[in-house]
Amino acid sequence: MSNEDITLTAGEAEARVSPANGGRISSLKIGSLELLRQGDRYGCFPMVPWCGRIRDGRFLDGGTVRQMPLNSPPHAIHGTARDGAWRTARVSENEAVITYELTDPWPHPGRVTQIVALAEDGLTLTMAVETYDDSFPAQLGWHPWFHRNLGGEDVRLDFEPAWQEERGADHLPTGNRVDPRPGPWDDCFGMPGGVDVTLTWPGQLQLKVASREDWVVVYDEQAEAVCVEPQTGPPNGLNTLPRLVTPLDPLEAGTTWSWRRL
């Protein structure tokens, strides 16, 4: 099938999936409300096969040091799949399945599958990384750009993390866990019971970001948008908390955004 944009509908909800532009959700509308930022940094893109920054772009792969391109010097950031074209495997009125083949500069062949399922009151994203042959460390997650403002008051963020990863001057976790600090944030938080973050646009909409994963990065240092990024490990996690993908054990994760009008 082609990799043209896909429009999913369910009730008053409409989502646009853009396989050719990194497999991202390029639009999510609830009635007339567009929840995702448009323009240069837009939509919600998949972070795979790693999330956030890798220190100096290098990680240990078995006994081999691998070097990734420094697309956020001096680090490598957010994986390779957001820069590639995905392919459409299956589409229905309210669900799309798209795939991405891992290739250079990632050193291991593999396949990423993302399922986007839209309901009247929620969007569920599921992703899996599979290897064809050899095992390798990987991470996955999602990076949405939610509008800070939908035409009324700015969004409020509510969440109760167990800890915050202390952030060094290089924006990477130092390895220390600290009590959660007030924002603004470009920080990783631990939520061992699963990610649970509520965004409230007063008088308009409330949206809950949930995931069974234990990690979420919150980025709200930009004037126009806030990002709530559930992921399978912390930034630099290929080095500090690697999750191994094997032929018998793919890496799988999901997130659900559920909403209600206010």
N, C-alpha and C positions, 0 to 999 in steps of 0.2 A: 504494500500500500504506500501511498505518497506520505510526505511529511508536511502537508499543508496544515494550517491552523484548524483546530477542532473546536466546535462550540457545543457545550453540554448544557442542558436545561432541566430544571426540576422546580415546578411551581414558579415563583417569582425570581428564583435564583438562576444565574447564568454564569458559567465559567468558560474561559477560552484557554485552550492548551496549545502551546506553540512548539511542536517537536523540533522544527528547524532552528529555533532560537534557544538551544540548550535544554530542551525538554521542560521549559518553565510554564507555570500557570501565568499567563500574561494578563488576565483580567478576571475579577470576581465581582459580579454585581448582584446586589440584593435589591430588587426593584430598581430604583434610580440611583442607588448608592454604589459607587465604585470603591471597593475596599482597598485595592492594591494600587500603589503608586505607578504612574505611567512615565514615559520619557526615558532618560538614559539608564538609571538604575530602577528597574521596574519589576512588577509581578512577584512571583515566588519561584526561585530556581532551586534545583536539586544540588546539594553538595555531595559529591562522590567522585573518586574513591577516598577523599578525605574532607574534613570539615575545618573551617577556620584556617589558621596559619600553621605551616610546618617551619620550624626554626631553620633558617638559612636554606630552606628547600630540601633538606637532607633527612633521610630516615633510614633506619637499619632494617633490612629485609633479609631475614635469616642471618647469614654472615656477610652480606653485601651492603655497602652504603649506596643508596640510590640518591640521585640528584634530580629534583624537579625544577622546571623553569621558575625564575623569581618574578612572578607576575604581580607581587606586592613587595618590592625590594625593602629589606634584605630577605624577605620570606616568600614562600609559595602559599597561595591562599585558595581555599574553597574547591579544590579538585579540578578535574579536567572536563567533566561531562557538561558543565554549563557553557562551555565554549564550542561544543560539537553539535552535530545534527543527529537527532534521534529519529527512529522510524516508528511508524504507526503499525501496531499489530492487530488491534481490534477496537471498534467503536460502536457504541449504542447511543441512545438518546441521552443517557445520563452517566455513561462510563467510557473511559478511554484507557487502553493499554498501549504504552510506548516502550521502546527498547533502545539501548545504547551499547555499542560494542567498545569495550575498553581497548585503547590502542596508544601508540606513541603520543606523548612521552611516558605514559604509564608502562612499566616494564612487563606486565603480565596480561595475557589475553583473558577476557572474561566478558560477561554480559550483565548489564543493569536493566532491570525491568521495573517500570513505575506504573502503578494503577491509580487513576484519578476517578473517584466516584462521587457524584454530586447528588445530594438529597435536598428536599425543600428547606431543611433546617440545618444542613451541615455539608462539609466537604471532607472526604477521607482520602488521604494520600498514603500509599503503601509502596515500599521500594525493597528490592532484593538485589544483591550482588552475588553472582555465581562465577565459579572458575571452571574452565574447560579441562584443566590439567593440574598445574602446580598450585600450591597454597601461597597466600600472600596476605599481609595485613591490610585492613581497609576500615574506613568509616563511611557513614552516610548520614544525611540530615537535610533539612529544608531551610531556605533563607527567604522568608517573605518580607516585602516592603509594604507594610500597612500604612495607609495615610494617617498622619498624626491628627488631621482635622477633616471632618466630613461636611463642613459648612456650619458647624455650631461650635461647641467647646472642644478643646483638645482632648485627646484620648487619655484615659486613666489606666494605669497598669496595676494589677493586683496579683501578687503571688507570694508564697511563703517558702522560700528555699531553705534547705537544711544548712547550707553553707555557700560561700562565694569563693571561687578560686582566686587567690591573690594574684593580681596582674602586675607584671614587671614593666619597666620602662619600654621594653620591646613589644608590649601588648600581649605577651605570652604568659601563661600561668607559671608561677615560680615553683609550684609544688606544694605550697602552703595553703591550707584552708582557713578562711577567716569568717567571722560573723558577717552576714550580709550588710552591705553599706548602702547609703542613699545614692541615687543616681546624680547626674546622668551616667549611663553605663555603656561600656563596650566590654562586657564581662560575662564569664561563664559561671553558672550556678548549678549546684547539685540538688536534685529532687528525688531522693531514693524511692519514694512511693510512686514515682511517675511524674512527668511534666504536667503542670496544671497552672496555666496563666490566663487571667481574665482581662480582656481589653474592653473598656466601656467608653463609648462616645455618648456623653450624657444627652438624654432626650431622644436618642436616635437608635443606637444598636449596642448590644452586648455580645461579644464573641469570646468563646473559650478555646484556647489552644491546649490540647491534651495529647499525651503520648505515654506509652509504657516505658520509654527510655528514661534514664536518670539525669540527663544533662540538657541544659538549655542555655543558649547565649542570648542575652538581651542587649540590643544596640539601639540607643535612642539619642545619640549625639548629633543627629541631623535635624534641621528645622522642619523638614517636610514629612518625615517618615519615622516609624518605629519598627524594629525587627525583633521577632520572637522566634528563635531558631532551635527547635528540638533536634537533638543529634545523639549518635551512639557513643560519643566520647568527648572529652574536652579538646580545645585547640592543642595542637602538637601531639595529639593522641596517638598518631602512628609511632611516636617514640616513647610516650609515657604510659599508654594504656592500649596496646595494640589488640585488635580483634582479628583473629585469623579466619580467613575464608578458605575452606577446603572443599574438595569435590563432594564430600558428604555433608558439609555444614555451611550453607550459604549464609551471608549476613542479611538479615531482614529487619525492617523497622516500619513503623507507621505513625501517622499523626492524624487527628481529627479536629477540625475547626467546627464548632457548633455555635449557632447564633440565635438570637431572638430580638425582635423589635422592642424598643422601649417607648 
